[in-house]
Amino acid sequence: MFLYDLEQADGHALYEKLTGCIRRDILSGRLVAGTRLPSKRQAATMLGVSVVTVMGAYEQLLAEGYILPVQRKGYYVAKLEQRPFAGQDKPVRPPVPPAPESEESRANALPSAGAWPDGTDIPSDREVIDLVQNNVPPDLFPLSVWNRLSRRVYAEAGQALLRRVPYNGLPALRQAIADSLYESRGIVATPDQILVSAGNEMLYSTLLSFFSREQIFGVEDPGYRLIARLYRENGASVRYLPLDSQGVMPQALESSGTTVLHISPAHHFPTGIVTPAGRRQELLAWLEASPGRYIIEDDYDSEFRMSGRPIPSLQRLDTTGRVVYINTFTKTVAPSLRIGYAVLPPTLCQSYRERFGWLSCPVAVPEQYILAAFMADGSLSRHINRMRTRCRALRDSLLAALDSARQAGRYTVSMADGGLHFLLKVDTGLSDADLCRAAAREGIRVLTLGHYFAVPPAEDTHTLVINYAGLSEKQAAEFAERLDKILGRE
């Protein structure tokens, strides 16, 4: 055990290589459930690496659910079902044939900005602290780079900008997306598997038209309410699936009659739950039990995990060819860039082409060219790294402000390591509705966890969903002060 050769890290950090080695041994059964891992110092000595390297690997495996901490005893291998592992630590990517030269194509349902909520007006003389919309400030976007690439695209592409592109999107953009997914998420996909669409909302509708009307869609509850609404508006049957601390509950999933499961296993909104490895395997076992079942993996903000590496995708672990991966550029580029995409399993690509290959790609052709260039020259990766650094600093400022607040003892923060939001439980006698109204009077636009349930919970959650990406550091400090005032009045 732990006799790994880490000298050849294939250009990756040593802790990533070690993470992959231990993960592979757990999945293969070489490290059985209940096995105690060496302490960080012991492992570092055995492997000839630093304690920091081992710590990074253990923390990543803990986040993914492969190991469990036992107080004062160390880390132990979690109980997992031994299943075929569809991916390697860095999967071997098949060669991509060049495209033929002749080839051519989250906002929730919220109250209006005026009354918030139930007729409570936000005072016009107060600066609004918006903890709902979660839009990254536009000043972070490298507009000069985008403009430079735009000029280059218009100069070089010429009349090609006036032609239609294939139904599934510009070949160059699909290639750039495939490259990015391979590098950042370990997903092996050819450009033919990529489907470019005008935002995730249209992707949901497109997938609906592909699946039969007899399919029953299961969505997380609580969850991102727009998903269920779009499915229902398009005539689909929807089931709301309860969550426990690990995500969708397998028993509830099985009894619901769901045939298409829509989940966000890497970082659920709004709870922040990361579905661990054991639960992922249970969901994949549910998928394998019937050939008519599918999983839609919504990976909408996996790029913004604040500690460790992004959680491996469910699509990468799938051996059935029935996991559809979807993501969007709304957060990573700009909300105005309405471009989303899906990775269709190979088994679905041919069927989709036969049924919908006559359609036109709904995304403007010039935008596809520019985005492809933005990705190909590394500008998108650099931009995401800058945003992650900025958002991490902002999160830390907000947590520090809450920690030093007068009412700090009444605040409990959870799920702050992934994505662009966290949960703030408040020790208060106010109901959820009264808490939101009091916040509105202080110029704070915020919702509680209870807002995101299909049916409001019987008891108040006293938990605020803090979407912080759009705040300034000044607003972070101001939020803590205003919240203190609200609680000080009790």
C-alpha positions in Angstrom: 0.0 0.0 0.0 1.2 3.5 -0.8 4.1 2.4 -2.9 3.3 4.8 -5.7 5.8 6.2 -8.2 5.2 9.9 -8.2 8.3 10.9 -10.1 6.4 11.2 -13.4 3.5 13.5 -12.6 2.7 14.1 -16.3 2.9 17.9 -15.9 0.4 17.9 -12.9 1.0 18.7 -9.3 2.2 15.8 -7.1 -0.9 15.9 -5.0 -3.1 15.4 -8.0 -1.0 12.4 -9.0 -1.2 11.0 -5.5 -5.0 11.7 -5.4 -5.5 9.7 -8.6 -3.4 6.7 -7.4 -5.3 6.4 -4.1 -8.7 6.9 -5.9 -7.8 4.2 -8.4 -6.9 1.7 -5.6 -10.1 2.4 -3.7 -12.2 1.9 -6.8 -10.4 -1.3 -7.8 -10.8 -2.7 -4.3 -7.1 -2.8 -3.5 -7.9 -0.4 -0.6 -11.0 -1.8 1.0 -13.6 0.0 3.0 -12.5 0.7 6.6 -8.8 0.7 5.8 -7.0 3.3 7.8 -4.7 5.4 5.7 -1.2 6.3 6.9 -1.0 9.6 8.7 0.1 12.6 6.6 3.6 12.4 8.0 3.9 8.7 7.6 2.6 8.8 4.0 5.0 11.7 3.3 7.9 9.7 4.6 6.9 6.5 2.7 6.5 8.4 -0.6 9.3 10.9 -0.3 7.1 13.9 -0.7 6.0 16.8 1.5 3.3 16.7 4.1 1.6 19.5 2.1 1.4 17.1 -0.9 -0.3 14.4 1.2 -2.6 16.9 2.9 -3.7 18.1 -0.5 -4.5 14.6 -1.7 -6.4 13.6 1.4 -8.4 16.8 1.4 -9.4 16.2 -2.3 -10.4 12.6 -1.6 -12.3 13.7 1.4 -14.2 16.3 -0.7 -15.0 13.6 -3.3 -16.2 11.2 -0.6 -13.6 8.5 -1.1 -12.3 8.7 2.5 -13.8 9.7 5.8 -12.3 11.4 8.8 -12.5 9.8 12.2 -11.7 12.2 15.1 -8.3 11.6 16.6 -7.8 8.5 14.5 -7.1 9.7 11.0 -8.6 9.0 7.6 -10.4 5.8 6.6 -11.5 4.4 3.2 -15.3 5.0 2.7 -17.6 2.1 1.8 -18.1 2.0 -2.0 -19.5 -0.4 -4.4 -16.8 -1.9 -6.6 -17.7 -0.9 -10.1 -15.9 -0.7 -13.4 -14.0 2.6 -13.5 -14.8 4.3 -16.8 -12.0 6.9 -16.6 -8.3 6.8 -15.7 -6.5 9.5 -13.7 -5.9 11.3 -17.0 -7.9 9.4 -19.6 -6.3 8.7 -23.0 -7.9 10.9 -25.5 -8.7 9.4 -28.9 -7.4 11.3 -32.0 -9.9 13.9 -33.3 -10.4 13.8 -37.1 -10.4 17.2 -38.7 -13.8 18.6 -39.6 -14.6 18.5 -43.4 -13.8 21.9 -45.0 -17.3 22.1 -46.4 -19.0 21.9 -42.9 -21.1 25.0 -42.1 -23.9 25.4 -37.7 -29.4 31.0 -14.2 -31.9 33.3 -13.0 -34.6 31.8 -10.7 -38.3 32.7 -10.8 -37.9 35.5 -8.2 -40.0 38.4 -7.0 -39.7 41.6 -9.0 -37.0 44.1 -8.0 -39.6 46.5 -6.5 -41.3 44.9 -3.6 -39.1 42.4 -1.8 -40.8 40.3 -0.5 -44.5 40.5 0.1 -44.8 44.2 -0.5 -41.8 45.3 1.5 -40.0 48.1 -0.4 -36.3 48.5 -0.3 -35.6 52.1 0.7 -34.6 54.2 -2.3 -31.8 56.0 -0.3 -30.0 52.8 0.6 -27.4 51.1 -1.6 -28.9 47.7 -2.4 -26.8 44.7 -1.3 -28.0 42.0 -3.8 -27.4 38.5 -2.5 -29.7 36.8 -5.0 -28.6 37.5 -8.6 -24.9 36.5 -8.1 -23.6 38.1 -11.2 -19.8 38.5 -11.3 -18.9 42.2 -11.7 -18.3 43.0 -15.3 -15.1 45.0 -14.5 -13.4 41.6 -14.1 -13.9 40.7 -17.7 -10.9 41.3 -20.0 -12.9 43.4 -22.5 -9.8 44.6 -24.2 -8.8 41.0 -25.0 -12.3 40.2 -26.2 -12.2 43.3 -28.5 -8.8 42.4 -29.9 -10.0 38.9 -30.7 -13.2 40.3 -32.2 -11.2 42.4 -34.6 -9.0 39.5 -35.5 -12.0 37.2 -36.1 -13.7 39.7 -38.3 -10.5 40.3 -40.3 -9.6 36.6 -40.7 -13.0 34.9 -41.0 -14.5 37.3 -43.5 -17.5 36.0 -45.3 -17.5 32.8 -43.2 -19.2 34.9 -40.5 -22.2 35.2 -42.8 -22.6 31.5 -43.4 -24.6 29.1 -41.4 -22.8 26.6 -39.1 -23.9 23.0 -38.4 -26.9 22.4 -36.2 -24.6 21.5 -33.2 -22.4 24.6 -33.5 -19.2 25.9 -35.0 -16.6 23.1 -35.3 -13.8 25.3 -33.9 -15.9 26.1 -30.8 -16.9 22.5 -30.3 -13.2 21.6 -30.5 -12.3 24.3 -28.0 -15.0 23.0 -25.6 -13.8 19.4 -26.0 -10.2 20.5 -25.3 -11.3 22.5 -22.2 -13.3 19.7 -20.7 -10.4 17.3 -21.2 -8.0 19.6 -19.4 -10.2 20.8 -16.6 -12.7 17.9 -16.0 -11.0 14.9 -17.4 -13.9 14.4 -19.8 -13.1 12.6 -23.1 -15.4 13.9 -25.8 -15.1 14.4 -29.5 -16.4 17.6 -31.1 -19.2 15.6 -32.6 -20.5 14.9 -29.1 -20.7 18.7 -28.3 -24.1 20.4 -28.8 -23.9 24.2 -28.6 -27.1 26.1 -27.7 -28.3 29.5 -26.7 -28.0 29.1 -22.9 -29.0 26.3 -20.6 -32.7 27.2 -20.7 -32.8 26.3 -24.4 -30.7 23.3 -23.8 -33.3 22.0 -21.3 -36.0 22.5 -23.9 -34.0 20.9 -26.6 -33.3 17.8 -24.5 -37.0 17.7 -23.7 -37.8 17.4 -27.4 -35.3 14.6 -27.7 -36.7 12.5 -24.9 -40.1 10.9 -25.3 -43.1 12.5 -23.7 -43.5 9.4 -21.5 -40.3 10.3 -19.6 -40.6 11.5 -16.1 -38.1 14.1 -15.0 -36.8 14.1 -11.5 -35.3 17.3 -10.1 -33.7 18.2 -6.7 -35.8 19.6 -3.9 -34.8 22.2 -2.8 -33.3 23.3 -6.1 -32.9 25.8 -8.9 -36.6 26.4 -9.5 -36.3 27.5 -13.2 -35.3 23.9 -14.2 -38.6 22.4 -13.0 -40.6 25.3 -14.4 -39.1 24.9 -17.9 -39.8 21.2 -17.9 -43.4 21.7 -16.8 -44.0 24.5 -19.3 -42.9 22.2 -22.0 -45.4 19.6 -21.0 -43.1 17.2 -19.1 -44.0 15.3 -15.9 -41.8 16.5 -13.0 -41.1 14.8 -9.7 -39.4 16.6 -6.8 -36.8 14.5 -5.1 -35.8 15.1 -1.5 -32.2 15.4 -0.5 -30.2 14.3 2.4 -26.6 15.4 3.3 -25.2 13.5 0.3 -27.7 14.6 -2.4 -30.7 12.9 -4.0 -31.9 10.0 -1.9 -31.8 6.7 -4.0 -34.9 5.3 -2.3 -37.0 8.3 -3.1 -35.6 8.3 -6.7 -36.6 4.7 -7.2 -40.1 5.1 -5.8 -40.8 8.3 -7.7 -40.9 6.6 -11.1 -38.3 9.1 -12.5 -36.7 8.1 -15.8 -34.6 11.2 -16.4 -32.7 12.6 -13.4 -31.5 16.2 -13.5 -28.8 16.8 -10.8 -25.9 19.0 -9.9 -23.6 16.6 -8.1 -20.4 18.7 -8.1 -22.1 21.6 -6.2 -25.8 21.7 -5.6 -27.7 25.0 -5.6 -28.8 26.1 -3.0 -27.6 23.6 -0.4 -24.0 23.5 -1.6 -24.0 19.7 -1.3 -21.2 17.8 -3.1 -22.4 14.3 -3.9 -19.8 11.9 -2.6 -18.4 8.9 -4.5 -20.6 6.3 -2.7 -23.8 8.1 -3.5 -22.6 8.7 -7.1 -22.2 5.0 -7.5 -25.7 4.4 -6.1 -27.1 6.8 -8.7 -25.1 5.1 -11.5 -26.5 1.8 -10.3 -30.0 3.2 -10.6 -29.1 4.3 -14.1 -27.9 0.9 -15.1 -31.0 -0.9 -13.8 -33.2 0.2 -16.7 -32.2 1.0 -20.3 -34.7 3.8 -20.6 -33.1 5.9 -17.8 -30.9 8.9 -18.2 -29.0 11.4 -16.0 -28.5 15.1 -16.9 -25.5 16.3 -15.1 -25.7 20.1 -14.6 -22.1 21.3 -13.9 -23.0 25.0 -13.9 -20.3 26.4 -11.5 -17.8 23.7 -11.1 -15.1 26.1 -12.2 -15.4 28.0 -8.9 -14.4 25.4 -6.3 -12.4 27.4 -3.8 -10.2 24.6 -2.4 -8.7 21.6 -4.1 -9.4 20.4 -7.6 -12.9 20.3 -9.2 -14.9 17.2 -8.2 -14.7 14.6 -11.0 -17.7 14.6 -13.2 -20.4 11.9 -13.1 -20.1 11.6 -16.9 -16.6 10.5 -16.6 -17.6 7.5 -14.3 -20.5 6.5 -16.5 -20.2 3.1 -18.4 -23.8 3.1 -19.8 -23.5 6.0 -22.2 -26.6 7.6 -20.7 -25.2 10.6 -18.8 -25.7 13.9 -20.6 -23.3 16.6 -19.3 -24.3 20.3 -19.6 -22.7 23.6 -18.7 -22.8 27.3 -19.6 -20.6 30.3 -20.1 -23.0 32.5 -18.2 -20.7 32.7 -15.1 -17.3 32.2 -16.7 -17.7 34.8 -19.4 -20.8 37.0 -19.0 -24.6 36.6 -18.4 -25.2 38.4 -21.7 -23.3 35.6 -23.6 -26.2 33.2 -23.9 -24.1 30.2 -24.8 -24.5 26.8 -23.2 -23.5 23.3 -24.3 -24.2 19.6 -23.8 -21.9 16.6 -24.1 -24.1 13.9 -25.7 -23.1 10.3 -25.1 -22.0 8.6 -28.4 -25.2 6.5 -28.3 -27.3 9.6 -28.5 -25.3 11.5 -31.1 -26.5 9.6 -34.1 -30.1 9.7 -33.0 -30.0 13.4 -32.3 -28.4 14.0 -35.7 -31.1 12.1 -37.5 -33.9 13.8 -35.7 -32.6 17.4 -35.4 -29.8 17.7 -37.9 -31.9 19.9 -40.1 -32.1 22.6 -37.4 -29.9 25.7 -37.3 -27.6 26.4 -34.4 -29.4 29.2 -32.4 -26.2 31.0 -31.4 -25.0 34.0 -33.4 -22.1 32.8 -35.6 -19.7 35.8 -34.9 -20.0 35.1 -31.1 -19.1 31.5 -31.7 -16.0 32.4 -33.6 -14.9 34.9 -31.0 -15.6 32.6 -28.0 -13.6 29.8 -29.8 -10.7 32.2 -30.2 -11.0 33.3 -26.5 -10.8 29.7 -25.4 -8.1 28.5 -27.8 -5.5 31.1 -26.8 -5.9 30.5 -23.1 -7.8 33.8 -22.3 -10.8 32.0 -20.8 -8.6 29.9 -18.5 -6.7 33.0 -17.3 -9.9 34.9 -16.8 -11.4 32.0 -14.7 -8.3 31.9 -12.6 -8.5 35.7 -11.9 -12.2 35.4 -11.1 -11.6 32.5 -8.7 -8.9 34.5 -6.9 -11.1 37.5 -6.7 -14.1 35.6 -5.5 -12.1 33.7 -2.9 -10.8 36.9 -1.5 -14.3 38.4 -1.4 -15.6 35.3 0.3 -12.9 35.5 2.9 -13.7 39.2 3.5 -17.3 38.4 4.0 -16.6 35.5 6.4 -14.2 37.7 8.3 -16.8 40.5 8.6 -19.4 38.0 9.9 -16.8 36.5 12.3 -16.0 39.9 13.8 -19.6 41.1 13.9 -21.3 42.0 17.2 -23.8 39.1 16.6 -21.1 36.7 15.4 -22.2 34.0 18.0 -25.5 33.8 16.2 -24.1 33.0 12.8 -23.2 29.6 11.5 -21.6 29.4 8.0 -21.6 26.2 5.9 -20.8 25.0 2.4 -18.3 27.9 1.8 -15.7 25.9 -0.2 -17.5 25.3 -3.5 -19.1 27.6 -6.0 -20.1 31.2 -5.5 -22.5 31.0 -2.6 -22.7 29.7 0.9 -25.3 29.1 3.6 -25.7 31.4 6.7 -27.8 30.0 9.5 -29.0 32.8 11.8 -30.0 32.2 15.4 -33.2 34.3 15.4 -36.8 34.2 16.5 -37.9 35.8 13.3 -39.7 33.7 10.7 -38.1 33.3 7.3 -40.5 35.8 5.8 -40.0 38.3 8.5 -36.2 37.9 8.3 -36.3 38.7 4.5 -38.6 41.6 5.1 -36.3 43.0 7.8 -33.4 42.6 5.5 -35.2 44.4 2.7 -35.8 47.4 5.0 -32.1 47.5 5.5 -31.4 47.4 1.8 -30.5 43.7 1.6 -32.0 41.6 -1.1 -31.7 38.0 0.1 -33.7 34.7 0.2 -33.8 31.9 2.7 -33.2 28.3 1.9 -37.0 27.6 2.3 -37.6 29.7 -0.8 -36.1 27.1 -3.0 -38.3 24.2 -2.0 -41.2 23.1 -4.3 -43.4 23.1 -1.2 -42.2 25.5 1.6 -41.0 23.5 4.6 -43.2 23.3 7.6 -40.6 24.9 9.8 -38.6 28.0 9.1 -35.0 27.3 8.0 -33.5 30.5 9.5 -30.9 30.0 6.8 -29.9 32.7 4.3 -28.5 31.7 0.9 -25.6 34.1 0.4 -24.7 34.6 -3.3 -21.7 36.8 -2.9 -20.0 37.1 -6.4 -21.5 40.5 -7.2 -20.5 42.2 -4.0 -17.7 44.6 -3.4 -15.5 44.3 -0.3 -17.2 47.4 1.1 -20.6 45.8 0.7 -19.3 42.6 2.4 -18.5 44.6 5.5 -21.7 46.6 5.2 -23.8 43.5 5.0 -22.5 42.2 8.4 -23.3 45.6 9.9 -26.8 45.7 8.6 -27.5 42.1 9.7 -26.2 43.0 13.1 -28.8 45.8 13.3 -31.6 43.5 12.4 -30.7 41.0 15.1 -30.0 43.7 17.6 -33.6 44.8 17.5 -34.9 41.4 18.8 
